[in-house]
Amino acid sequence: MSARRHRSYAAHLGHRLSGLALAVFLPLHFLALGLALEGADTFDRFLSFAELPLVKAAEWGLVVFLGLHLFFGLRLLVVEFLPWSSDADDRAGLIGWGTAGALVLGGIFLWGVI
């Protein structure tokens, strides 16, 4: 079996890509904070832009990516520092839990937004 077909490779890729998405988001977040310092009118225009459905969908995706990055990062720490049996399915099961946790975080976000 190719290493790229293994579930742990998908977790590795998800962790790296979610980290890149968060790195792209961070300067935009600081830009929004800077707009708040420029005055109420500028920040109100930004807030009206943030209410667009496409922006809300992007926010949801960002929350899911944040959850993936969090849970897959925790998975890496568990794999690195805790003792394991020789059964690799124990470790692979953490991938499913991490994905589920990220989707639960996304669902909680949607519940608060809608």
Secondary structure, DSSP 8 states (H G I E B T S, - for coil): --GGGSHHHHHHHHHHHHHHHHHHHHHHHHHHHHHHHH-HHHHHHHHHHHTSHHHHHHHHHHHHHHHHHHHHHHHHHHHHHS---S-HHHHHHHHHHHHHHHHHHHHHHHHHH-
